[in-house]
Amino acid sequence: MAIHWWSTDRLVTDLIHNRLSEDQSLRYAMISAVLLTGSLYYSYWLGAERDWLLFTEFAAVCVISLIGLHECFKANGGSDGSDFLKRLYCLVVPLGIKFWLIGVVAALVFYYGVPRIATAASFRDPYLVYKLAALSFVGALTVCYYWRLAHHLARIAKPQRSTHLMQPTSQERPVG
């Protein structure tokens, strides 16, 4: 089945009739991640300093997000898993709040701390050092975010997989 790029009604119908496979759910999640990442960078697209470093960070975060979502998908059981999007988007709330708070604290530390360390006496271009440090932190934070999502999805899927493995197949069931 194709991705519904524009027709919300068709997607709703497919969801109502449970016609979306787990693989298709992954594709929708990946597209959502790229759209969300792009929207997070709106302030830069619309007037802030746009340079090669911004575009590098944007590309890195997109790639990390796509790889992270694929790892989350595998942690949930891959094509044989269930409720990928429901689990993913439910876990996004508490993890999103925690990582948002980490990001705010880190932004304050960067804003006030890095200029004290990256001075003109220490570096030829302290502003570049500041931007590289920020890029590195954003990439690392994104990796940690998806690592934690995958960890929790694996915790949810593990009991489900072990229960599924313990159920007898039709050939093993006693007749009677």
C-alpha positions as semicolon CSV with decimal commas, in nm:
position;residue;x (nm);y (nm);z (nm)
1;M;0,000;0,000;0,000
2;A;0,125;0,347;-0,086
3;I;0,191;0,633;0,151
4;H;-0,097;0,881;0,146
5;W;0,096;1,204;0,097
6;W;-0,209;1,429;0,083
7;S;-0,532;1,235;0,131
8;T;-0,604;1,234;0,501
9;D;-0,943;1,070;0,436
10;R;-0,782;0,768;0,268
11;L;-0,533;0,732;0,552
12;V;-0,812;0,753;0,811
13;T;-1,006;0,485;0,621
14;D;-0,699;0,261;0,611
15;L;-0,644;0,312;0,983
16;I;-1,011;0,242;1,064
17;H;-0,993;-0,086;0,872
18;N;-0,650;-0,173;1,016
19;R;-0,490;-0,182;0,670
20;L;-0,159;-0,027;0,774
21;S;0,122;-0,277;0,823
22;E;0,399;-0,228;1,075
23;D;0,640;-0,155;0,787
24;Q;0,410;0,121;0,662
25;S;0,390;0,260;1,016
26;L;0,769;0,286;1,015
27;R;0,761;0,479;0,686
28;Y;0,506;0,724;0,826
29;A;0,715;0,769;1,142
30;M;1,028;0,836;0,936
31;I;0,852;1,093;0,719
32;S;0,712;1,256;1,034
33;A;1,062;1,275;1,183
34;V;1,197;1,459;0,878
35;L;0,899;1,697;0,875
36;L;0,934;1,762;1,248
37;T;1,308;1,818;1,221
38;G;1,252;2,062;0,936
39;S;0,995;2,253;1,136
40;L;1,231;2,275;1,434
41;Y;1,474;2,462;1,210
42;Y;1,217;2,716;1,083
43;S;1,377;2,997;1,276
44;Y;1,696;2,938;1,086
45;W;1,528;2,900;0,749
46;L;1,351;3,232;0,800
47;G;1,629;3,466;0,895
48;A;1,885;3,343;1,143
49;E;2,238;3,274;1,030
50;R;2,229;3,015;0,756
51;D;2,563;2,857;0,682
52;W;2,715;2,520;0,602
53;L;2,716;2,425;0,969
54;L;2,340;2,469;1,004
55;F;2,276;2,253;0,700
56;T;2,525;1,995;0,828
57;E;2,346;1,983;1,163
58;F;2,006;1,956;0,992
59;A;2,127;1,669;0,770
60;A;2,292;1,493;1,067
61;V;1,978;1,517;1,281
62;C;1,765;1,385;0,992
63;V;1,999;1,089;0,935
64;I;2,021;1,014;1,308
65;S;1,641;1,032;1,333
66;L;1,588;0,794;1,041
67;I;1,842;0,544;1,176
68;G;1,699;0,586;1,526
69;L;1,345;0,518;1,409
70;H;1,460;0,209;1,222
71;E;1,633;0,084;1,538
72;C;1,315;0,156;1,737
73;F;1,117;-0,041;1,479
74;K;1,353;-0,337;1,514
75;A;1,339;-0,313;1,896
76;N;0,960;-0,333;1,873
77;G;0,985;-0,661;1,681
78;G;1,024;-0,533;1,327
79;S;0,764;-0,649;1,078
80;D;0,638;-0,903;1,332
81;G;0,593;-0,640;1,605
82;S;0,269;-0,472;1,688
83;D;0,141;-0,125;1,778
84;F;0,467;0,041;1,672
85;L;0,329;0,390;1,627
86;K;0,109;0,376;1,937
87;R;0,402;0,267;2,153
88;L;0,644;0,508;1,987
89;Y;0,427;0,815;2,018
90;C;0,320;0,733;2,372
91;L;0,683;0,696;2,480
92;V;0,769;1,024;2,305
93;V;0,574;1,218;2,569
94;P;0,774;1,135;2,883
95;L;1,104;1,102;2,696
96;G;1,034;1,420;2,503
97;I;0,974;1,614;2,825
98;K;1,294;1,480;2,981
99;F;1,506;1,550;2,675
100;W;1,347;1,893;2,631
101;L;1,450;1,981;2,987
102;I;1,802;1,847;2,925
103;G;1,814;2,059;2,610
104;V;1,707;2,376;2,794
105;V;1,966;2,325;3,068
106;A;2,233;2,246;2,811
107;A;2,140;2,554;2,607
108;L;2,186;2,771;2,915
109;V;2,520;2,607;2,994
110;F;2,631;2,653;2,634
111;Y;2,510;3,013;2,618
112;Y;2,686;3,116;2,937
113;G;2,967;2,860;2,965
114;V;3,118;2,809;2,621
115;P;3,200;3,180;2,566
116;R;3,399;3,170;2,891
117;I;3,602;2,873;2,765
118;A;3,616;2,947;2,392
119;T;3,780;3,290;2,407
120;A;3,981;3,477;2,146
121;A;4,288;3,405;2,359
122;S;4,224;3,030;2,335
123;F;4,087;2,992;1,981
124;R;4,128;3,174;1,655
125;D;3,750;3,160;1,592
126;P;3,561;3,120;1,923
127;Y;3,223;3,152;1,751
128;L;3,302;2,854;1,527
129;V;3,401;2,655;1,836
130;Y;3,067;2,751;1,995
131;K;2,873;2,638;1,686
132;L;3,069;2,311;1,656
133;A;3,010;2,236;2,025
134;A;2,638;2,301;1,979
135;L;2,624;2,080;1,669
136;S;2,802;1,799;1,854
137;F;2,569;1,828;2,150
138;V;2,255;1,828;1,934
139;G;2,376;1,517;1,750
140;A;2,465;1,339;2,074
141;L;2,134;1,433;2,235
142;T;1,944;1,300;1,932
143;V;2,136;0,971;1,944
144;C;2,060;0,934;2,317
145;Y;1,693;1,014;2,259
146;Y;1,648;0,736;2,002
147;W;1,862;0,497;2,206
148;R;1,626;0,542;2,503
149;L;1,319;0,505;2,280
150;A;1,455;0,179;2,137
151;H;1,543;0,056;2,486
152;H;1,188;0,108;2,613
153;L;1,030;-0,038;2,298
154;A;1,244;-0,351;2,343
155;R;1,128;-0,374;2,705
156;I;0,766;-0,364;2,588
157;A;0,816;-0,612;2,304
158;K;1,022;-0,866;2,504
159;P;0,736;-1,009;2,714
160;Q;0,516;-1,011;2,406
161;R;0,775;-1,209;2,205
162;S;0,838;-1,457;2,486
163;T;0,464;-1,516;2,532
164;H;0,427;-1,565;2,158
165;L;0,716;-1,815;2,152
166;M;0,568;-2,015;2,441
167;Q;0,228;-2,064;2,273
168;P;0,197;-2,405;2,108
169;T;0,155;-2,413;1,732
170;S;-0,144;-2,587;1,575
171;Q;0,070;-2,900;1,530
172;E;0,168;-2,907;1,900
173;R;-0,179;-2,850;2,044
174;P;-0,337;-3,153;2,201
175;V;-0,647;-3,286;2,032
176;G;-0,928;-3,343;2,259
